[in-house]
Structure formats: C-alpha cells, structure tokens
Amino acid sequence: MIAHISKGVYKSCRDSKMCDRANNIACTLKSLIEEIPPDNDTTVLQSLYRKVFYMAPEICDQAWVSMFNILRSNYDTGEAYQHTMCDIYNKGYQDYLKKFVN
C-alpha cells in the first residue's frame, strides 16, 4: 500500500515550537515530498518530516544525513522527478549551511 499525505497537509512547515534549523529542514522535506508523483511511496520521507518537528537544534544537522540516505536508497533510479528532488535537496542543504553553519 502506498501512503501519500495530500499536499494540503504541507501548507505550512512552521510550528511555533520548532527551532529555525528544524524549520529549514522541514521546508526542504515538504518540497521533496510534494515533488514525488502520487503513485510513489513517500512514507519514509513523511516519517522524517514528522520527526524534524521535535528535533532539538543541536541534532538537526543529523537530519540532512538521514535525508540524503533516504533519497539515495529510495529515489535514485534516474526518473525525471528525482533529478528535481536532487536539486531541491542540494539547494536546501546549501541554504542551511549558509544560514546555520558558516
């Protein structure tokens, strides 16, 4: 069974209790999930998306590693939408580094 949360669920990636780092990651995950065609499984990315809402700032960097591993193992077959997902991930990661690491 393919689980797919409708796009309406992802209208806002900001929760009042989220730190800025987690919000940045959640927005990237939201964009990735919305890029996946409806007939493809998004369960693993949705799970990470929900977990990010509860991450403390000091462990948010680990979410990027998890996201990369999910993308590499589940969305690396060369389909067109996956190239867009790669671009979304890279842009999100570069933005994150500029805002929070450098």
N, C-alpha and C positions, 0 to 999 in steps of 0.2 A: 504494500500500500504506500502510495506517495503522499506525504504530508506537505501541504503548502499553505502557509498563512497568507490570507489575502493582503494585497498592498495597503489597504486601509489601516491595518494594524501598525504599519510602519510610518504613519503620517509624521510622528514626532519621535525623534530618537533622544530627546532630552527629558530626563526625570529630575525633579528638583533636588533629589538626594545624590545624584551622580556627580562624580568629580569631572573636571574638564577633560582629563585624559580618557576616561571611560566614555564620555560623550563623543569624543572624536572617533574612537574605535567603533562605537555603536552606529554612528552615521555611515562609516565605511561599510560595515556589515549590512546595514539597511540597503545601501546601494547595490551591494553584491547580490543579496537575496532577490531584490527586485529585477535584476538582470537575468536571472535564471528562468528559462521557459517553464510554463505551468506544469508540463508533464515530467519534469525532472525533480528528483528528491532534494529538498532543502533542509531536511531535518537536522543535520549536523551543524550547519551554519546558524539555523534558528536557535539551537541549543546554546551555542557560543554567544549569540546576540543576547539571549536572556541572562546568561551568566555575567556578561560585562556590566549589566546594570547594578551588580552587587560587588564589583571589584574595588578594592582599595587602590589609591593612586600608586602605591609602591609596587603593586604586582601587575599593573596594566600593561607594561611592556611585554609580559609573557603572552598576552592575548594575540599579539602580532605573530608570534611563533606558531601558536595554535591555528590561527587563521591561515598562515602560509601552508602548514601541513595539511589542513583540510582541503585547501584549493589544489595542492599538488596531488593529493591522493584521490580526490573525488571529481575534480573539474579540469583534467589535463589530457583531454582526448583530441584537442585541436579544433573543436567546433567554434564557429564564429563568435558566439556569445561568450565563450571562455577567453577569447582574446580581449574582449571588452572588460571582463572581470579582472584580468591581469592588469590592465590599465588602471582600473578603479583601485585595486589593491596598491599598486605602485604609487599612485598619486596620494592616496590616503596615508601611506606609510611615510612618504617624503614630507607631507604636511605635518604629520605627527612629529617627525624628527625636528623640523624647523621650530615648531611651537614648544615642544617639551624637552628635547634632548640637547639641541645645540644652543 
